[in-house]
C-alpha cells in the first residue's frame, strides 16, 4: 500500500468523523476499512445514553462490511482528534477477521501517527483457532 492509498483512507476516516454521534464524550471517531476485494466501508462512533450500548467506529465499519458479505480485510484507518488507539473490544473484533490487517492510526489533521498490524496491536489475541478443541 502506497502513501497516497494510506492518505485516502485516513481522509475518509476523518471525513466520517464529522458524522459521529458523540453527544456525551464529545470524542468523535471515524474509521475507513478497505477489504481485500477493494471495497471501502466507513464507520463512526454512535453513543447512547445507556453507555454500554455505544458502538465504536471501527466495529461499525467492520459490521457494515460483514453485513455485505465481506470478511477479508486489508487495512483499516482510524481517526480521532488526538490519534487515539482502538479500544480492546475493537481490537478483538479486528482479530476475528485477520491478524495481518494493517491498522493506520491518524489524528484530526490527517497525519498518520502509527501503523501496525492487528497482531501487533493485540498480541496473544484470542482467535477462532482457540475454539478448535
Backbone as ProteinMPNN parsed JSONL, in Angstrom:
{"seq_chain_A": "XXXXXXXXXXXXXXXXXXXXXXXXXXXXXXXXXXXXXXXXXXXXXXXXXXXXXXXXXXXXXXXXXXXXXXXXXXXXXXXXXXXXXXXXXXXXXXXXXXXXXXXXXXXXXXXXXXXXXXXXXXXXXXXXXXXXX", "coords_chain_A": {"N_chain_A": [[0.847, -1.168, 0.0], [0.622, 2.121, -0.933], [1.736, 5.495, -0.06], [-0.16, 7.39, -0.874], [-2.528, 5.869, -1.042], [-2.835, 5.177, 1.64], [-3.229, 7.739, 2.717], [-5.633, 8.429, 1.503], [-7.45, 6.676, 2.771], [-7.164, 7.567, 5.417], [-8.11, 10.175, 5.123], [-10.771, 9.633, 4.42], [-11.623, 8.441, 6.795], [-11.371, 10.597, 8.554], [-13.214, 12.327, 7.406], [-15.541, 10.866, 7.833], [-15.623, 11.048, 10.598], [-16.871, 13.467, 11.088], [-19.516, 12.842, 11.068], [-19.99, 11.438, 13.335], [-21.801, 10.372, 16.238], [-21.646, 11.668, 19.109], [-22.626, 12.817, 21.647], [-22.128, 12.725, 24.372], [-19.44, 11.999, 25.212], [-18.061, 13.631, 23.478], [-16.032, 12.822, 21.882], [-15.129, 12.269, 18.883], [-14.957, 9.736, 16.489], [-13.735, 8.273, 13.539], [-13.727, 5.76, 10.999], [-12.221, 3.951, 8.316], [-12.423, 1.248, 6.32], [-10.752, -0.99, 4.246], [-11.437, -3.648, 2.186], [-10.183, -6.87, 1.078], [-11.161, -7.18, -1.444], [-11.207, -4.661, -2.365], [-13.229, -2.904, -1.767], [-14.52, -0.167, 0.168], [-15.482, 0.625, 3.432], [-17.009, 2.805, 5.68], [-17.146, 4.023, 9.075], [-18.558, 5.335, 12.117], [-18.361, 6.419, 15.541], [-21.107, 5.72, 17.65], [-22.837, 6.942, 20.135], [-24.748, 6.244, 23.141], [-27.276, 6.99, 25.509], [-27.566, 5.039, 27.399], [-24.812, 3.872, 28.282], [-23.377, 1.304, 27.837], [-24.361, 0.513, 25.387], [-23.216, 1.867, 23.381], [-21.481, 2.16, 20.275], [-18.418, 1.584, 18.666], [-16.503, 3.279, 16.101], [-14.768, 1.686, 14.541], [-15.836, -0.895, 14.783], [-18.368, -0.443, 13.683], [-17.72, 0.032, 10.955], [-16.552, -2.463, 10.328], [-18.696, -4.227, 10.84], [-20.531, -3.302, 8.967], [-19.204, -4.049, 6.604], [-19.109, -6.859, 6.918], [-21.845, -7.385, 6.922], [-22.366, -7.035, 4.298], [-21.222, -9.185, 3.154], [-18.462, -9.279, 3.145], [-15.483, -10.439, 4.494], [-12.777, -10.479, 4.549], [-10.151, -8.52, 5.238], [-8.007, -5.774, 4.457], [-6.872, -3.288, 5.297], [-7.4, -0.878, 7.878], [-8.242, 2.393, 8.661], [-8.134, 4.581, 11.377], [-9.407, 7.443, 12.809], [-9.043, 10.074, 15.081], [-9.375, 13.066, 17.053], [-7.003, 13.328, 18.486], [-5.372, 11.201, 17.688], [-5.96, 8.755, 18.911], [-5.873, 5.326, 20.039], [-7.408, 2.202, 18.969], [-9.976, 0.709, 21.011], [-10.029, -2.056, 23.376], [-12.167, -3.83, 22.811], [-12.639, -3.329, 20.093], [-10.191, -4.089, 19.052], [-10.298, -6.845, 19.524], [-12.454, -7.576, 17.859], [-11.347, -6.897, 15.371], [-9.288, -8.784, 15.319], [-10.693, -11.115, 14.945], [-11.101, -11.196, 12.238], [-8.647, -11.229, 10.99], [-5.306, -11.229, 11.7], [-3.286, -10.005, 10.335], [-4.234, -7.712, 9.221], [-3.728, -4.366, 8.401], [-3.397, -1.57, 10.52], [-4.059, 1.775, 10.594], [-3.421, 4.604, 12.404], [-4.597, 7.76, 12.938], [-4.509, 11.367, 13.323], [-6.685, 14.24, 13.855], [-5.877, 16.112, 12.003], [-5.223, 14.673, 9.864], [-2.816, 13.359, 9.834], [-0.731, 10.559, 9.798], [-0.198, 8.72, 12.646], [0.605, 6.303, 13.697], [1.4, 3.047, 12.506], [0.517, -0.314, 12.27], [0.089, -3.901, 12.552], [-2.89, -5.835, 13.219], [-2.132, -7.955, 14.816], [0.131, -6.915, 16.089], [-1.081, -4.895, 17.473], [-2.752, -6.282, 19.154], [-1.345, -8.453, 20.805], [-1.026, -11.978, 21.374], [-3.662, -12.614, 20.783], [-7.009, -13.799, 21.191], [-8.407, -16.039, 19.079], [-10.45, -17.526, 16.419], [-9.142, -20.006, 16.079], [-8.551, -20.866, 18.616], [-10.806, -22.061, 19.478], [-10.897, -24.528, 18.375], [-11.161, -27.597, 19.423]], "CA_chain_A": [[0.0, 0.0, 0.0], [1.471, 3.301, -1.033], [1.409, 6.631, 0.806], [-1.392, 8.005, -1.364], [-3.646, 5.0, -0.636], [-2.979, 5.357, 3.088], [-3.797, 9.06, 2.971], [-7.039, 8.393, 1.089], [-8.21, 6.041, 3.855], [-7.138, 8.482, 6.563], [-9.02, 11.282, 4.805], [-12.14, 9.108, 4.518], [-11.913, 8.254, 8.222], [-11.567, 11.935, 9.134], [-14.491, 12.841, 6.881], [-16.582, 10.128, 8.561], [-15.647, 11.596, 11.97], [-17.817, 14.584, 11.133], [-20.865, 12.293, 11.225], [-20.07, 10.684, 14.595], [-22.823, 10.781, 17.198], [-20.919, 11.598, 20.377], [-23.083, 13.941, 22.479], [-21.729, 12.566, 25.779], [-17.983, 12.086, 25.359], [-17.536, 14.629, 22.532], [-14.845, 12.201, 21.286], [-15.581, 11.797, 17.576], [-14.058, 8.767, 15.871], [-14.107, 7.798, 12.212], [-12.931, 4.636, 10.505], [-12.381, 3.577, 6.911], [-11.944, -0.13, 6.183], [-10.651, -1.492, 2.873], [-11.439, -5.105, 2.14], [-9.263, -7.412, 0.08], [-11.77, -7.007, -2.772], [-11.03, -3.263, -2.726], [-14.34, -2.058, -1.314], [-14.243, 0.627, 1.369], [-16.615, 0.832, 4.329], [-16.694, 3.752, 6.735], [-17.93, 3.913, 10.299], [-18.402, 6.373, 13.134], [-18.855, 6.001, 16.842], [-22.503, 6.07, 17.9], [-23.037, 6.838, 21.579], [-26.099, 6.02, 23.619], [-27.418, 7.402, 26.909], [-27.237, 3.816, 28.14], [-23.44, 3.791, 27.779], [-22.902, 0.029, 27.275], [-24.886, 0.274, 24.046], [-22.437, 2.672, 22.443], [-20.726, 1.357, 19.31], [-17.22, 2.255, 18.163], [-16.405, 3.473, 14.655], [-14.105, 0.542, 13.916], [-16.786, -2.006, 14.707], [-19.409, -0.09, 12.721], [-17.178, -0.225, 9.616], [-16.384, -3.91, 10.16], [-20.012, -4.86, 10.775], [-21.095, -2.949, 7.661], [-18.555, -4.902, 5.606], [-19.567, -8.234, 7.104], [-23.257, -7.469, 6.523], [-22.375, -7.052, 2.834], [-20.554, -10.407, 2.697], [-17.001, -9.116, 3.143], [-14.854, -10.865, 5.751], [-11.324, -10.444, 4.401], [-9.796, -7.114, 5.303], [-6.622, -5.427, 4.15], [-6.392, -2.164, 6.102], [-8.4, 0.0, 8.485], [-7.744, 3.66, 9.185], [-8.922, 5.084, 12.498], [-9.049, 8.846, 13.017], [-9.59, 10.812, 16.22], [-8.737, 14.381, 17.147], [-5.662, 13.219, 19.064], [-4.658, 9.986, 17.268], [-6.198, 7.688, 19.886], [-5.78, 3.937, 19.6], [-8.649, 1.432, 19.127], [-10.216, 0.095, 22.318], [-9.845, -3.503, 23.449], [-13.248, -4.515, 22.107], [-12.396, -3.205, 18.652], [-9.024, -4.922, 18.745], [-10.754, -8.229, 19.487], [-13.251, -7.761, 16.644], [-10.4, -6.904, 14.253], [-8.564, -10.055, 15.352], [-11.596, -12.145, 14.415], [-11.08, -11.202, 10.784], [-7.305, -11.293, 10.426], [-4.249, -10.612, 12.497], [-2.362, -9.268, 9.47], [-4.848, -6.468, 8.761], [-2.948, -3.182, 8.769], [-4.151, -0.553, 11.252], [-3.488, 3.116, 10.498], [-3.974, 5.476, 13.437], [-4.348, 9.129, 12.482], [-5.106, 12.443, 14.109], [-7.695, 15.046, 13.188], [-5.293, 16.868, 10.895], [-4.963, 13.738, 8.778], [-1.449, 12.844, 9.884], [-0.538, 9.197, 10.284], [0.532, 8.707, 13.917], [1.178, 4.987, 13.932], [0.946, 1.971, 11.637], [0.863, -1.628, 12.793], [-0.894, -4.928, 12.221], [-3.753, -6.203, 14.344], [-1.319, -8.815, 15.682], [0.969, -6.037, 16.911], [-1.999, -4.126, 18.317], [-3.335, -7.2, 20.132], [-0.537, -9.673, 20.894], [-1.656, -13.102, 22.076], [-5.106, -12.49, 20.553], [-7.888, -14.956, 21.195], [-8.955, -16.117, 17.721], [-11.243, -18.734, 16.194], [-8.358, -21.239, 16.197], [-8.567, -21.29, 20.016], [-12.024, -22.822, 19.697], [-10.715, -25.875, 17.841], [-10.833, -28.492, 20.551]], "C_chain_A": [[0.898, 1.239, 0.0], [0.947, 4.442, -0.15], [0.094, 7.283, 0.407], [-2.624, 7.187, -0.952], [-3.902, 5.119, 0.865], [-3.679, 6.679, 3.384], [-5.265, 9.119, 2.578], [-7.899, 7.779, 2.183], [-8.27, 6.933, 5.09], [-8.109, 9.635, 6.326], [-10.479, 10.825, 4.889], [-12.549, 8.913, 5.979], [-12.174, 9.602, 8.893], [-12.862, 12.571, 8.642], [-15.656, 12.162, 7.607], [-16.731, 10.672, 9.982], [-16.67, 12.709, 12.13], [-19.249, 14.106, 11.375], [-21.029, 11.486, 12.519], [-21.182, 11.252, 15.481], [-22.214, 10.593, 18.579], [-21.331, 12.741, 21.303], [-22.593, 13.868, 23.924], [-20.222, 12.741, 25.956], [-17.379, 13.226, 24.545], [-16.266, 14.127, 21.837], [-15.272, 11.539, 19.98], [-14.521, 10.909, 16.943], [-14.621, 8.389, 14.515], [-13.195, 6.659, 11.808], [-13.226, 4.433, 9.03], [-11.669, 2.244, 6.722], [-11.898, -0.5, 4.709], [-10.544, -3.006, 2.92], [-10.455, -5.583, 1.081], [-9.836, -7.311, -1.328], [-11.678, -5.56, -3.239], [-12.162, -2.342, -2.309], [-13.957, -1.349, -0.02], [-15.547, 0.849, 2.123], [-16.179, 1.796, 5.411], [-17.581, 3.495, 7.946], [-17.639, 5.082, 11.215], [-18.829, 5.802, 14.474], [-20.269, 6.541, 17.034], [-22.752, 5.838, 19.385], [-24.516, 6.671, 21.916], [-26.144, 6.444, 25.082], [-27.207, 6.225, 27.849], [-25.856, 3.391, 27.624], [-23.007, 2.432, 27.227], [-23.377, -0.243, 25.851], [-24.238, 1.155, 22.99], [-21.667, 1.734, 21.521], [-19.585, 2.194, 18.742], [-17.199, 2.301, 16.64], [-15.802, 2.263, 13.945], [-15.072, -0.62, 13.742], [-17.924, -1.698, 13.748], [-18.93, -0.399, 11.302], [-17.056, -1.725, 9.347], [-17.736, -4.592, 10.007], [-20.719, -4.518, 9.466], [-20.513, -3.855, 6.577], [-19.067, -6.341, 5.708], [-21.016, -8.387, 6.65], [-23.414, -7.47, 5.004], [-21.604, -8.244, 2.275], [-19.049, -10.351, 2.662], [-16.429, -9.53, 4.493], [-13.329, -10.901, 5.666], [-10.897, -8.993, 4.252], [-8.316, -6.911, 5.049], [-6.083, -4.369, 5.105], [-7.581, -1.402, 6.676], [-7.691, 1.239, 9.008], [-8.7, 4.121, 10.27], [-8.449, 6.499, 12.778], [-9.794, 9.416, 14.212], [-8.882, 12.16, 16.254], [-7.28, 14.258, 17.578], [-4.905, 11.954, 18.689], [-4.802, 8.845, 18.254], [-6.239, 6.308, 19.254], [-7.12, 3.213, 19.791], [-8.755, 0.791, 20.515], [-10.024, -1.422, 22.244], [-10.916, -4.28, 22.704], [-13.053, -4.479, 20.602], [-11.209, -4.053, 18.22], [-9.439, -6.384, 18.618], [-11.581, -8.506, 18.233], [-12.344, -7.778, 15.42], [-9.68, -8.251, 14.169], [-9.405, -11.192, 14.778], [-11.444, -12.293, 12.901], [-9.683, -11.118, 10.183], [-6.278, -10.513, 11.2], [-3.284, -9.788, 11.65], [-2.977, -8.008, 8.872], [-4.015, -5.299, 9.27], [-3.87, -2.169, 9.436], [-3.381, 0.762, 11.145], [-4.177, 3.987, 11.535], [-3.574, 6.901, 13.084], [-5.001, 10.142, 13.404], [-6.072, 13.253, 13.249], [-7.176, 15.91, 12.057], [-4.953, 15.965, 9.715], [-3.56, 13.179, 8.749], [-1.424, 11.44, 10.473], [0.324, 9.244, 11.543], [1.258, 7.384, 14.139], [0.584, 4.008, 12.933], [1.418, 0.651, 12.222], [-0.137, -2.636, 12.264], [-1.771, -5.173, 13.44], [-2.972, -7.068, 15.325], [-0.419, -7.991, 16.597], [0.121, -5.239, 17.888], [-2.573, -4.984, 19.442], [-2.519, -8.498, 20.166], [-1.27, -10.742, 21.708], [-3.178, -13.078, 21.93], [-5.817, -13.834, 20.646], [-8.603, -14.969, 19.844], [-9.757, -17.403, 17.544], [-10.45, -20.036, 16.339], [-8.341, -21.755, 17.651], [-9.815, -22.116, 20.347], [-11.97, -24.223, 19.124], [-10.251, -26.792, 18.954], [-10.588, -29.909, 20.084]], "O_chain_A": [[1.804, 1.376, 0.823], [-0.139, 4.357, 0.424], [-0.684, 7.684, 1.272], [-3.643, 7.754, -0.558], [-5.052, 5.156, 1.304], [-4.604, 6.736, 4.196], [-6.059, 9.784, 3.243], [-8.967, 8.305, 2.495], [-9.314, 7.038, 5.733], [-8.847, 10.023, 7.232], [-11.329, 11.566, 5.383], [-13.69, 9.188, 6.35], [-13.091, 9.73, 9.704], [-13.531, 13.279, 9.395], [-16.64, 12.815, 7.953], [-17.842, 10.746, 10.507], [-17.264, 12.866, 13.197], [-20.095, 14.874, 11.832], [-22.092, 10.916, 12.763], [-21.459, 12.451, 15.468], [-22.26, 9.503, 19.149], [-20.491, 13.546, 21.703], [-22.642, 14.874, 24.633], [-19.785, 13.552, 26.772], [-16.307, 13.731, 24.881], [-15.513, 14.918, 21.271], [-15.719, 10.392, 19.972], [-13.348, 11.272, 16.867], [-15.829, 8.208, 14.357], [-12.037, 6.597, 12.221], [-14.329, 4.705, 8.555], [-10.463, 2.133, 6.941], [-12.89, -0.343, 3.998], [-9.684, -3.57, 3.596], [-9.955, -4.79, 0.284], [-9.087, -7.351, -2.304], [-12.028, -5.255, -4.379], [-12.067, -1.127, -2.48], [-13.175, -1.863, 0.779], [-16.571, 1.209, 1.542], [-15.11, 1.635, 5.999], [-18.621, 2.842, 7.853], [-16.603, 5.737, 11.102], [-19.569, 4.82, 14.535], [-20.584, 7.662, 16.636], [-22.865, 4.7, 19.84], [-25.398, 6.922, 21.095], [-25.166, 6.277, 25.811], [-26.726, 6.397, 28.969], [-25.751, 2.645, 26.651], [-22.312, 2.405, 26.211], [-22.852, -1.133, 25.182], [-24.671, 1.177, 21.838], [-21.251, 0.65, 21.93], [-19.766, 3.358, 18.386], [-17.806, 1.461, 15.975], [-16.268, 1.864, 12.878], [-15.12, -1.25, 12.685], [-18.406, -2.6, 13.063], [-19.656, -1.023, 10.528], [-17.413, -2.2, 8.269], [-17.904, -5.445, 9.136], [-21.431, -5.356, 8.913], [-21.247, -4.368, 5.731], [-19.414, -6.958, 4.701], [-21.376, -9.405, 6.059], [-24.46, -7.856, 4.482], [-21.357, -8.317, 1.071], [-18.411, -11.293, 2.191], [-16.854, -9.017, 5.528], [-12.666, -11.312, 6.618], [-11.234, -8.325, 3.274], [-7.486, -7.757, 5.381], [-4.992, -4.513, 5.656], [-8.631, -1.295, 6.042], [-6.679, 1.15, 9.704], [-9.918, 4.062, 10.108], [-7.256, 6.742, 12.961], [-11.009, 9.262, 14.341], [-7.892, 12.361, 15.55], [-6.421, 14.995, 17.094], [-3.885, 11.652, 19.309], [-3.878, 8.05, 18.424], [-6.594, 6.15, 18.086], [-7.888, 3.573, 20.684], [-7.754, 0.388, 21.108], [-9.877, -1.986, 21.159], [-10.619, -5.272, 22.04], [-13.274, -5.476, 19.915], [-11.225, -4.661, 17.15], [-8.987, -7.084, 17.711], [-11.426, -9.556, 17.61], [-12.547, -8.591, 14.518], [-9.485, -8.791, 13.08], [-8.866, -12.128, 14.188], [-11.633, -13.379, 12.352], [-9.551, -10.951, 8.97], [-6.368, -9.293, 11.338], [-2.542, -8.963, 12.184], [-2.322, -7.306, 8.102], [-3.644, -5.257, 10.443], [-4.987, -1.936, 8.974], [-2.22, 0.856, 11.544], [-5.404, 4.09, 11.535], [-2.393, 7.219, 12.946], [-5.919, 9.824, 14.159], [-6.249, 12.976, 12.062], [-7.957, 16.392, 11.237], [-4.456, 16.432, 8.69], [-3.148, 12.587, 7.751], [-2.024, 11.176, 11.515], [1.446, 9.75, 11.511], [2.359, 7.34, 14.686], [-0.583, 4.118, 12.556], [2.575, 0.514, 12.62], [-1.105, -2.265, 11.6], [-1.434, -4.768, 14.553], [-3.133, -6.928, 16.537], [-0.232, -8.344, 17.761], [0.557, -4.943, 19.0], [-2.845, -4.491, 20.537], [-2.945, -9.518, 19.625], [-2.038, -10.428, 22.618], [-3.899, -13.475, 22.845], [-5.29, -14.866, 20.231], [-9.318, -14.026, 19.504], [-9.745, -18.271, 18.418], [-11.026, -21.067, 16.686], [-8.139, -22.948, 17.882], [-9.866, -22.789, 21.376], [-12.876, -25.025, 19.349], [-9.092, -26.759, 19.367], [-10.302, -30.787, 20.897]]}, "name": "protein", "num_of_chains": 1, "seq": "XXXXXXXXXXXXXXXXXXXXXXXXXXXXXXXXXXXXXXXXXXXXXXXXXXXXXXXXXXXXXXXXXXXXXXXXXXXXXXXXXXXXXXXXXXXXXXXXXXXXXXXXXXXXXXXXXXXXXXXXXXXXXXXXXXXXX"}
